[in-house]
Amino acid sequence: MNIITGFSDVIEVWPPPQELHYLPNEKSFLQQDTGGSINWHSAEPPTAGAHEIAAKDRLSIIHKVCTDKFYFWIGGEFSPQCQRRLYLDKHGYYLRISESGILAEANTAEGLFYALITATQILGKYPEIRACEIFDRPNCDNRGIMIDLARVVESPGFIVSLLPFLAECKLNQIYLYLENKLQFKSHPLLAHPCAWSHEEVIHLILRAAEFHIEIIPMPATIGHMESMLKHPAYQHLKAQNTDDHLDTDLPAAKEFIDSVIDEICTLFKSGYVHLSGDECPYLGADKPETVRKYAAFVNHMAERLRQHGRRGIIWGDMIEKYPELMQRLDKSLIPVVWKYGPMDDMLMPLPEEFVKAGFDTALAPAILADEPFLPTVERLTRNIPYLLRRTGMWGTINCMWEPRTQNLPVAKLGMAIAGAYSWMPFFQTDELMRRASLFTYGTDISSLYGLLEGYDFFGFMIKSRFGYYHAFELTCNNPLIHLKRKEVEEWIALSDRLHQGGELLRKQDYLRHKYPVDYAAFEACAALAVTLADYVVLMHKAGQAVNRGADGENLKLLALELRGFSDFITLTLQLQRKAWNHCRRHDDENFKWWFEDPLQFKRKCIISMADEIEKSMSKDSISLADRQFFSFEFHKGDAPEWNLWRIKIFFSEDGHEWRQMFFRTIPLWMSDGLTLELMPESSLPQYVRIESCYAAWHRQSDWSDMLKIRIGEIIPACGSIYQDIPLVPAETEYKIEYSATCIELSKCLQ
């Protein structure tokens, strides 16, 4: 008897089964013998989801009541015969394929449902199926994905549309990260305009149950609560010197969280609530106080859930930071070890430490975590497989965080890989992207994916001294982008690769016609990648042309190239809107913040640059290199660890009518700083205003020490044009005034 584990060259199933045994002494099964029906034996009828999956292969299900067994057969008539039911556990199944037909057995309705998924996969691929038997069960009972509604609001209809695919990946949980994106009836003031209603949640829960998928709520409860605590009626609940930490010592804070938990437990039917509880190191004034406050509040929430018959799940980073919490937290809690970077080995003892301390433990790799355009190949092939290659875990939560610059359809390959490794983590990783592509789309898009995923973008932006936040915000808007020679070569190579990916995508007629929503998402991501890379390349090229004093003909051609690129930016914005509308709330203002405003600003910069180049062809024009600009230097300030600072910058000629020039979140990691250069359209303005929209996590209003401002002029580089552009003080002086919410600069009287 041949025993195959993992992929087989003869029969390929996704996720790969735990065991596949070929039966060399039996003849193959021919599909024309199926009769087009599945004879289903169980106490309860199969779900609507089971009928839908069967219908994809033009099969109908005939239900026959059977009170003590779960099995179905296709083709000839069978009786249950499995001798290894204990091995199958809750979600496992036995499948036997022979000349007579297909027999499936399980211990539960869920197990029989997964047997159906495997059987229909095989029937859909092979007209003749080699005789075999499969003994299969998952590595863990809880296999989920996490969808972040807090940053960009996915539409309930789109999440519902994902359910059949997630079920075919043998995933059985969806975690919804909420913050203020649920219309809490107990706190109506907190609801975001695009927040999900109770009715939308209930529809998703009922529809998901048809595919044996559980919907698990994930409210913010201690940290990351800025979207709720910024409301005037709730600001008194903030911990001192933070914008997003709840002051857990306040009786009112416990009353607030109790009401949230009570409403969530009434609305959601899951036996679990993910309480978040991550990244709140400033909860107390010092380490002992933070540990005390954290343990007391988390245990209070665990007890509140126990009263509802539920269990709490929490992120494990605070326990990792403060190991003494391991002995102080309620053992009913399920800590989750989250590691999002690529992993090459299994030398990570934290999950085992949680288990030894008496916790059920979950693992959380990332499908998406601040990716530039698509989930990176590095993360999909070196994070998910290595992190999930563990046994004895309560479950897996495959995270998709903050998909601002992606639309979730592009993450389906990641979902497929997450499902496979959550089910059977020990199969080979060779050709993983190709095999995931074939399962997801029926065609190999691994080469296309590798060209478009833009993994190098992060490194290029850091090396090129651009501000980086979610791989989208090229915060250096100075038209004279000035790169070193090696940086130029890297950016050009990246641009060439992205253009190749775009060309390859346009040839994917099969993908365009069979998966139009997914194609639109890939198309939008490809256009955005090309836009951001080419913006850097073209602006550098323009800056060098000005510094070198290029001849008139070359300047004319460059201006035409810039204007053509501005049209491409407009097309990119249109493609982003089309993809957005497929899966997100149409009226979500995030589209304006993350796409419309930044892309229109870059288009404006490009057109202005073209105008300046055409002006420079006149002998009477002032060289662009002589223009003055502002240099804003952002520093870590007094933050003990790190911070994010969201700002708006406005220019004005009269101090009354302000024109916004800039809106970004500035990351200041550890001791790093960032220099932002902004060039006004003409001369330096009379007034400049910098507003602080949000600063995390260490301060509320005392942030002025994070900023230094210089005013200078751009000087043509001496010697090599790849040297850094030096800055010299300008004669114009500005008066600086600080307030709790903004910094204002006004020209001093001459």
HURASUL-V929107 format. One record per helix or strand of 2 or more residues. SS is the DSSP state (hx for helix, st for strand). FROM is the first residue (numbers start at 1). LEN is the number of residues. If there is no record, write none. Layout:
BEGIN
SS&FROM&LEN ; SS&FROM&LEN
END
This chain:
BEGIN
st&2&3 ; st&19&4 ; st&29&2 ; hx&31&3 ; st&37&6 ; hx&48&8 ; st&60&6 ; st&70&6 ; hx&85&4 ; st&93&6 ; st&101&6 ; hx&109&17 ; st&128&2 ; st&132&5 ; st&142&7 ; hx&156&13 ; st&173&5 ; hx&185&6 ; hx&198&12 ; st&214&5 ; hx&226&4 ; hx&235&3 ; hx&251&17 ; st&272&3 ; hx&287&21 ; st&311&5 ; hx&317&5 ; hx&325&4 ; st&334&5 ; hx&350&7 ; st&361&4 ; st&366&4 ; hx&377&6 ; hx&384&4 ; st&395&7 ; hx&408&16 ; hx&432&10 ; hx&446&7 ; hx&457&7 ; hx&485&22 ; hx&509&6 ; hx&516&33 ; hx&552&32 ; hx&590&27 ; hx&624&3 ; st&628&7 ; st&643&10 ; st&659&10 ; st&674&5 ; st&687&10 ; hx&704&3 ; st&707&8 ; st&727&3 ; st&734&5 ; st&742&6
END
